[in-house]
Amino acid sequence: MVSALELFLLNTNASCDGQGGMNDMSKCGCGRSPTGMCKGWHGLTAEEFEAKLKKFKEENPEE
């Protein structure tokens, strides 16, 4: 699990949009993003990740 401080240091050039995504997007380094760009999902538990991914697929069927 990545600490809040580690996340801050990893994303010092990006800003969170408050919805689990990034305003100044960078490439996904953890492999969890369905778009290939960081969505802030690296710190989610397996269960949280599955729920987010399911919701994303429902809202973005073209992806």
MODELLER restraints for C-alpha pairs under 7 A, 6 or more apart:
rsr = mdl.restraints
at = mdl.atoms
rsr.add(forms.Gaussian(group=physical.xy_distance, feature=features.Distance(at['CA:1:A'], at['CA:43:A']), mean=6.22, stdev=0.5))
rsr.add(forms.Gaussian(group=physical.xy_distance, feature=features.Distance(at['CA:2:A'], at['CA:43:A']), mean=5.94, stdev=0.5))
rsr.add(forms.Gaussian(group=physical.xy_distance, feature=features.Distance(at['CA:14:A'], at['CA:22:A']), mean=6.52, stdev=0.5))
rsr.add(forms.Gaussian(group=physical.xy_distance, feature=features.Distance(at['CA:14:A'], at['CA:23:A']), mean=6.61, stdev=0.5))
rsr.add(forms.Gaussian(group=physical.xy_distance, feature=features.Distance(at['CA:14:A'], at['CA:24:A']), mean=4.83, stdev=0.5))
rsr.add(forms.Gaussian(group=physical.xy_distance, feature=features.Distance(at['CA:14:A'], at['CA:25:A']), mean=6.61, stdev=0.5))
rsr.add(forms.Gaussian(group=physical.xy_distance, feature=features.Distance(at['CA:15:A'], at['CA:22:A']), mean=5.66, stdev=0.5))
rsr.add(forms.Gaussian(group=physical.xy_distance, feature=features.Distance(at['CA:15:A'], at['CA:23:A']), mean=5.45, stdev=0.5))
rsr.add(forms.Gaussian(group=physical.xy_distance, feature=features.Distance(at['CA:15:A'], at['CA:24:A']), mean=6.03, stdev=0.5))
rsr.add(forms.Gaussian(group=physical.xy_distance, feature=features.Distance(at['CA:16:A'], at['CA:22:A']), mean=4.49, stdev=0.5))
rsr.add(forms.Gaussian(group=physical.xy_distance, feature=features.Distance(at['CA:16:A'], at['CA:23:A']), mean=5.84, stdev=0.5))
rsr.add(forms.Gaussian(group=physical.xy_distance, feature=features.Distance(at['CA:17:A'], at['CA:23:A']), mean=5.52, stdev=0.5))
rsr.add(forms.Gaussian(group=physical.xy_distance, feature=features.Distance(at['CA:20:A'], at['CA:39:A']), mean=5.86, stdev=0.5))
rsr.add(forms.Gaussian(group=physical.xy_distance, feature=features.Distance(at['CA:20:A'], at['CA:40:A']), mean=5.29, stdev=0.5))
rsr.add(forms.Gaussian(group=physical.xy_distance, feature=features.Distance(at['CA:20:A'], at['CA:41:A']), mean=6.92, stdev=0.5))
rsr.add(forms.Gaussian(group=physical.xy_distance, feature=features.Distance(at['CA:21:A'], at['CA:38:A']), mean=6.91, stdev=0.5))
rsr.add(forms.Gaussian(group=physical.xy_distance, feature=features.Distance(at['CA:21:A'], at['CA:39:A']), mean=4.04, stdev=0.5))
rsr.add(forms.Gaussian(group=physical.xy_distance, feature=features.Distance(at['CA:21:A'], at['CA:40:A']), mean=5.37, stdev=0.5))
rsr.add(forms.Gaussian(group=physical.xy_distance, feature=features.Distance(at['CA:22:A'], at['CA:38:A']), mean=6.72, stdev=0.5))
rsr.add(forms.Gaussian(group=physical.xy_distance, feature=features.Distance(at['CA:22:A'], at['CA:39:A']), mean=5.90, stdev=0.5))
rsr.add(forms.Gaussian(group=physical.xy_distance, feature=features.Distance(at['CA:22:A'], at['CA:40:A']), mean=6.87, stdev=0.5))
rsr.add(forms.Gaussian(group=physical.xy_distance, feature=features.Distance(at['CA:25:A'], at['CA:37:A']), mean=6.25, stdev=0.5))
rsr.add(forms.Gaussian(group=physical.xy_distance, feature=features.Distance(at['CA:25:A'], at['CA:38:A']), mean=6.07, stdev=0.5))
rsr.add(forms.Gaussian(group=physical.xy_distance, feature=features.Distance(at['CA:26:A'], at['CA:37:A']), mean=5.60, stdev=0.5))
rsr.add(forms.Gaussian(group=physical.xy_distance, feature=features.Distance(at['CA:26:A'], at['CA:38:A']), mean=5.57, stdev=0.5))
rsr.add(forms.Gaussian(group=physical.xy_distance, feature=features.Distance(at['CA:27:A'], at['CA:36:A']), mean=6.04, stdev=0.5))
rsr.add(forms.Gaussian(group=physical.xy_distance, feature=features.Distance(at['CA:27:A'], at['CA:37:A']), mean=4.34, stdev=0.5))
rsr.add(forms.Gaussian(group=physical.xy_distance, feature=features.Distance(at['CA:27:A'], at['CA:38:A']), mean=5.47, stdev=0.5))
rsr.add(forms.Gaussian(group=physical.xy_distance, feature=features.Distance(at['CA:28:A'], at['CA:36:A']), mean=5.39, stdev=0.5))
rsr.add(forms.Gaussian(group=physical.xy_distance, feature=features.Distance(at['CA:28:A'], at['CA:37:A']), mean=4.68, stdev=0.5))
rsr.add(forms.Gaussian(group=physical.xy_distance, feature=features.Distance(at['CA:28:A'], at['CA:38:A']), mean=4.24, stdev=0.5))
rsr.add(forms.Gaussian(group=physical.xy_distance, feature=features.Distance(at['CA:30:A'], at['CA:42:A']), mean=6.03, stdev=0.5))
rsr.add(forms.Gaussian(group=physical.xy_distance, feature=features.Distance(at['CA:32:A'], at['CA:41:A']), mean=6.61, stdev=0.5))
rsr.add(forms.Gaussian(group=physical.xy_distance, feature=features.Distance(at['CA:32:A'], at['CA:42:A']), mean=6.89, stdev=0.5))
rsr.add(forms.Gaussian(group=physical.xy_distance, feature=features.Distance(at['CA:33:A'], at['CA:39:A']), mean=6.19, stdev=0.5))
rsr.add(forms.Gaussian(group=physical.xy_distance, feature=features.Distance(at['CA:41:A'], at['CA:49:A']), mean=6.76, stdev=0.5))
